[in-house]
Amino acid sequence: MSQVDIQAYLDTHNKLVDAIAGLNKEQLTWKAAPESWSVTEVLAHLADHNIVVSFRVRDTLAGTTARLPAFDQDAWVSRQKANDGKAADILALFRHLLQYNALLFQRLTDEDWEKTAVNAKGETVRAADIVAGFTRHVHHHLGQIERIRQAFAATLSQEAN
């Protein structure tokens, strides 16, 4: 019995697809302020984060003694020009990475899920914690996507008045 809800991890893709359903390019790339993220940038961040999580889990399973890496999410998003990308391409990568990781996760034993490493903050984390934390992180950003959608709609409403 897995210590991680692999299906909840996999379901993050569909939740993101549902969250952006019906949005056009303008809505996907709109930013409330230059330093704010667009919906597309949120998606890119989540894809980036899943790449990092993939590494962290594998390094933990390998018994690393090095600290697990952190990443500068704002720099990653801005310097890869994420807003110039396509949400569909980002979500395709995200889905494939989820599926690939799930294949690994399904092979893990309870003992594997208990393996630990030290994160960038110096905290000891289990492999299970890394995956569960990512799933929660996606849910946090689903709220952000909804707030961006509402802010865009409010801007249109103000312009109409």
Short mmCIF file of the C-alpha atoms (twelve columns), coordinates in Angstrom:
data_MODEL
# 
_entry.id   MODEL 
# 
loop_
_atom_site.group_PDB 
_atom_site.id 
_atom_site.type_symbol 
_atom_site.label_atom_id 
_atom_site.label_alt_id 
_atom_site.label_comp_id 
_atom_site.label_asym_id 
_atom_site.label_seq_id 
_atom_site.Cartn_x 
_atom_site.Cartn_y 
_atom_site.Cartn_z 
_atom_site.pdbx_PDB_model_num 
ATOM 1   C CA . MET A 1   0.000   0.000  0.000   1 
ATOM 2   C CA . SER A 2   1.521   3.293  -1.119  1 
ATOM 3   C CA . GLN A 3   2.055   6.043  1.409   1 
ATOM 4   C CA . VAL A 4   1.331   8.581  -1.307  1 
ATOM 5   C CA . ASP A 5   -1.953  9.202  -3.046  1 
ATOM 6   C CA . ILE A 6   -0.610  8.647  -6.554  1 
ATOM 7   C CA . GLN A 7   -4.024  9.242  -8.085  1 
ATOM 8   C CA . ALA A 8   -4.268  12.665 -6.417  1 
ATOM 9   C CA . TYR A 9   -0.829  13.453 -7.873  1 
ATOM 10  C CA . LEU A 10  -1.999  12.372 -11.343 1 
ATOM 11  C CA . ASP A 11  -5.297  14.248 -10.977 1 
ATOM 12  C CA . THR A 12  -3.457  17.572 -10.692 1 
ATOM 13  C CA . HIS A 13  -3.280  17.682 -14.493 1 
ATOM 14  C CA . ASN A 14  -7.046  17.458 -14.933 1 
ATOM 15  C CA . LYS A 15  -7.590  20.041 -12.214 1 
ATOM 16  C CA . LEU A 16  -5.305  22.455 -14.062 1 
ATOM 17  C CA . VAL A 17  -7.021  21.745 -17.380 1 
ATOM 18  C CA . ASP A 18  -10.384 22.443 -15.744 1 
ATOM 19  C CA . ALA A 19  -9.030  25.627 -14.117 1 
ATOM 20  C CA . ILE A 20  -8.066  27.155 -17.459 1 
ATOM 21  C CA . ALA A 21  -10.968 25.820 -19.521 1 
ATOM 22  C CA . GLY A 22  -12.354 28.467 -21.856 1 
ATOM 23  C CA . LEU A 23  -9.494  30.925 -21.397 1 
ATOM 24  C CA . ASN A 24  -8.163  32.544 -24.553 1 
ATOM 25  C CA . LYS A 25  -4.567  33.636 -25.197 1 
ATOM 26  C CA . GLU A 26  -5.181  37.111 -23.770 1 
ATOM 27  C CA . GLN A 27  -6.628  35.678 -20.568 1 
ATOM 28  C CA . LEU A 28  -3.831  33.115 -20.259 1 
ATOM 29  C CA . THR A 29  -1.066  35.700 -20.606 1 
ATOM 30  C CA . TRP A 30  -2.662  38.683 -18.804 1 
ATOM 31  C CA . LYS A 31  -0.811  39.984 -15.754 1 
ATOM 32  C CA . ALA A 32  -2.267  42.218 -13.060 1 
ATOM 33  C CA . ALA A 33  1.157   43.881 -12.715 1 
ATOM 34  C CA . PRO A 34  4.566   43.382 -14.331 1 
ATOM 35  C CA . GLU A 35  5.833   41.471 -11.294 1 
ATOM 36  C CA . SER A 36  2.716   39.275 -11.111 1 
ATOM 37  C CA . TRP A 37  2.381   35.928 -12.832 1 
ATOM 38  C CA . SER A 38  -0.051  35.173 -15.606 1 
ATOM 39  C CA . VAL A 39  -1.957  31.898 -15.753 1 
ATOM 40  C CA . THR A 40  0.574   30.624 -18.303 1 
ATOM 41  C CA . GLU A 41  3.409   31.528 -15.961 1 
ATOM 42  C CA . VAL A 42  1.707   29.685 -13.092 1 
ATOM 43  C CA . LEU A 43  1.483   26.611 -15.309 1 
ATOM 44  C CA . ALA A 44  5.157   26.931 -16.273 1 
ATOM 45  C CA . HIS A 45  6.095   27.240 -12.610 1 
ATOM 46  C CA . LEU A 46  4.200   24.051 -11.794 1 
ATOM 47  C CA . ALA A 47  5.904   22.198 -14.644 1 
ATOM 48  C CA . ASP A 48  9.277   23.476 -13.405 1 
ATOM 49  C CA . HIS A 49  8.423   22.492 -9.858  1 
ATOM 50  C CA . ASN A 50  7.468   18.998 -10.992 1 
ATOM 51  C CA . ILE A 51  10.847  18.672 -12.736 1 
ATOM 52  C CA . VAL A 52  12.545  19.634 -9.470  1 
ATOM 53  C CA . VAL A 53  10.327  17.241 -7.477  1 
ATOM 54  C CA . SER A 54  11.231  14.469 -9.923  1 
ATOM 55  C CA . PHE A 55  14.902  15.066 -9.184  1 
ATOM 56  C CA . ARG A 56  14.380  15.399 -5.442  1 
ATOM 57  C CA . VAL A 57  12.506  12.096 -5.185  1 
ATOM 58  C CA . ARG A 58  15.103  10.251 -7.241  1 
ATOM 59  C CA . ASP A 59  17.977  11.764 -5.275  1 
ATOM 60  C CA . THR A 60  16.262  10.814 -2.012  1 
ATOM 61  C CA . LEU A 61  15.765  7.238  -3.217  1 
ATOM 62  C CA . ALA A 62  19.436  7.134  -4.227  1 
ATOM 63  C CA . GLY A 63  20.443  8.007  -0.664  1 
ATOM 64  C CA . THR A 64  21.952  11.400 -1.395  1 
ATOM 65  C CA . THR A 65  23.938  13.114 1.313   1 
ATOM 66  C CA . ALA A 66  23.793  16.463 -0.495  1 
ATOM 67  C CA . ARG A 67  21.016  18.909 0.298   1 
ATOM 68  C CA . LEU A 68  18.114  18.719 -2.108  1 
ATOM 69  C CA . PRO A 69  18.099  21.708 -4.441  1 
ATOM 70  C CA . ALA A 70  15.928  24.759 -4.145  1 
ATOM 71  C CA . PHE A 71  15.123  26.866 -7.186  1 
ATOM 72  C CA . ASP A 72  14.437  30.534 -7.766  1 
ATOM 73  C CA . GLN A 73  10.902  30.241 -9.101  1 
ATOM 74  C CA . ASP A 74  10.572  33.879 -10.139 1 
ATOM 75  C CA . ALA A 75  13.851  33.831 -12.057 1 
ATOM 76  C CA . TRP A 76  12.963  30.526 -13.704 1 
ATOM 77  C CA . VAL A 77  9.586   31.865 -14.864 1 
ATOM 78  C CA . SER A 78  10.822  35.241 -16.081 1 
ATOM 79  C CA . ARG A 79  14.082  34.164 -17.675 1 
ATOM 80  C CA . GLN A 80  12.563  31.320 -19.650 1 
ATOM 81  C CA . LYS A 81  10.031  33.792 -21.055 1 
ATOM 82  C CA . ALA A 82  7.289   31.470 -19.878 1 
ATOM 83  C CA . ASN A 83  4.523   33.864 -20.902 1 
ATOM 84  C CA . ASP A 84  5.606   33.465 -24.530 1 
ATOM 85  C CA . GLY A 85  4.943   29.723 -24.302 1 
ATOM 86  C CA . LYS A 86  1.668   27.947 -24.922 1 
ATOM 87  C CA . ALA A 87  -0.417  26.668 -22.033 1 
ATOM 88  C CA . ALA A 88  -1.255  23.505 -23.993 1 
ATOM 89  C CA . ASP A 89  2.446   22.685 -24.472 1 
ATOM 90  C CA . ILE A 90  3.179   23.265 -20.799 1 
ATOM 91  C CA . LEU A 91  0.262   21.097 -19.730 1 
ATOM 92  C CA . ALA A 92  1.343   18.327 -22.119 1 
ATOM 93  C CA . LEU A 93  4.797   18.232 -20.519 1 
ATOM 94  C CA . PHE A 94  3.216   18.381 -17.070 1 
ATOM 95  C CA . ARG A 95  0.943   15.407 -17.862 1 
ATOM 96  C CA . HIS A 96  3.768   13.320 -19.300 1 
ATOM 97  C CA . LEU A 97  5.989   14.011 -16.308 1 
ATOM 98  C CA . LEU A 98  3.174   13.058 -13.929 1 
ATOM 99  C CA . GLN A 99  2.681   9.800  -15.799 1 
ATOM 100 C CA . TYR A 100 6.395   8.992  -15.889 1 
ATOM 101 C CA . ASN A 101 6.786   9.713  -12.182 1 
ATOM 102 C CA . ALA A 102 3.685   7.674  -11.346 1 
ATOM 103 C CA . LEU A 103 5.306   4.646  -12.979 1 
ATOM 104 C CA . LEU A 104 8.189   5.033  -10.541 1 
ATOM 105 C CA . PHE A 105 5.912   5.754  -7.584  1 
ATOM 106 C CA . GLN A 106 3.928   2.554  -8.215  1 
ATOM 107 C CA . ARG A 107 7.142   0.507  -7.896  1 
ATOM 108 C CA . LEU A 108 8.097   1.975  -4.528  1 
ATOM 109 C CA . THR A 109 7.732   0.070  -1.284  1 
ATOM 110 C CA . ASP A 110 6.730   1.527  2.060   1 
ATOM 111 C CA . GLU A 111 10.424  1.456  2.944   1 
ATOM 112 C CA . ASP A 112 11.243  3.497  -0.173  1 
ATOM 113 C CA . TRP A 113 8.650   6.133  0.720   1 
ATOM 114 C CA . GLU A 114 10.277  6.466  4.168   1 
ATOM 115 C CA . LYS A 115 13.730  7.272  2.750   1 
ATOM 116 C CA . THR A 116 14.868  10.729 3.739   1 
ATOM 117 C CA . ALA A 117 17.030  13.582 2.546   1 
ATOM 118 C CA . VAL A 118 17.716  17.102 3.737   1 
ATOM 119 C CA . ASN A 119 15.975  19.907 1.885   1 
ATOM 120 C CA . ALA A 120 17.435  23.321 1.096   1 
ATOM 121 C CA . LYS A 121 16.096  24.657 4.428   1 
ATOM 122 C CA . GLY A 122 17.995  21.973 6.351   1 
ATOM 123 C CA . GLU A 123 14.859  19.975 7.197   1 
ATOM 124 C CA . THR A 124 14.724  16.197 6.904   1 
ATOM 125 C CA . VAL A 125 12.005  15.157 4.453   1 
ATOM 126 C CA . ARG A 126 10.730  11.765 3.351   1 
ATOM 127 C CA . ALA A 127 10.185  10.849 -0.297  1 
ATOM 128 C CA . ALA A 128 6.476   10.639 0.549   1 
ATOM 129 C CA . ASP A 129 6.547   14.204 1.903   1 
ATOM 130 C CA . ILE A 130 8.063   15.534 -1.318  1 
ATOM 131 C CA . VAL A 131 5.282   14.122 -3.492  1 
ATOM 132 C CA . ALA A 132 2.443   14.985 -1.116  1 
ATOM 133 C CA . GLY A 133 3.827   18.506 -0.762  1 
ATOM 134 C CA . PHE A 134 3.845   18.963 -4.514  1 
ATOM 135 C CA . THR A 135 0.203   17.867 -4.790  1 
ATOM 136 C CA . ARG A 136 -0.734  20.414 -2.109  1 
ATOM 137 C CA . HIS A 137 1.346   23.035 -3.915  1 
ATOM 138 C CA . VAL A 138 -0.653  22.535 -7.117  1 
ATOM 139 C CA . HIS A 139 -3.872  23.064 -5.153  1 
ATOM 140 C CA . HIS A 140 -2.469  26.325 -3.775  1 
ATOM 141 C CA . HIS A 141 -1.794  27.501 -7.331  1 
ATOM 142 C CA . LEU A 142 -5.275  26.491 -8.476  1 
ATOM 143 C CA . GLY A 143 -6.483  29.213 -6.123  1 
ATOM 144 C CA . GLN A 144 -4.002  31.623 -7.678  1 
ATOM 145 C CA . ILE A 145 -5.303  30.805 -11.163 1 
ATOM 146 C CA . GLU A 146 -8.855  31.527 -10.004 1 
ATOM 147 C CA . ARG A 147 -7.749  34.858 -8.505  1 
ATOM 148 C CA . ILE A 148 -6.058  35.818 -11.793 1 
ATOM 149 C CA . ARG A 149 -9.227  34.914 -13.697 1 
ATOM 150 C CA . GLN A 150 -11.309 37.087 -11.366 1 
ATOM 151 C CA . ALA A 151 -8.877  40.015 -11.588 1 
ATOM 152 C CA . PHE A 152 -8.933  39.850 -15.382 1 
ATOM 153 C CA . ALA A 153 -12.742 39.836 -15.396 1 
ATOM 154 C CA . ALA A 154 -12.820 42.782 -12.987 1 
ATOM 155 C CA . THR A 155 -10.429 44.724 -15.241 1 
ATOM 156 C CA . LEU A 156 -12.695 44.115 -18.236 1 
ATOM 157 C CA . SER A 157 -15.723 45.181 -16.224 1 
ATOM 158 C CA . GLN A 158 -13.995 48.428 -15.165 1 
ATOM 159 C CA . GLU A 159 -12.960 49.161 -18.762 1 
ATOM 160 C CA . ALA A 160 -16.554 48.654 -19.906 1 
ATOM 161 C CA . ASN A 161 -17.837 51.254 -17.415 1 
# 
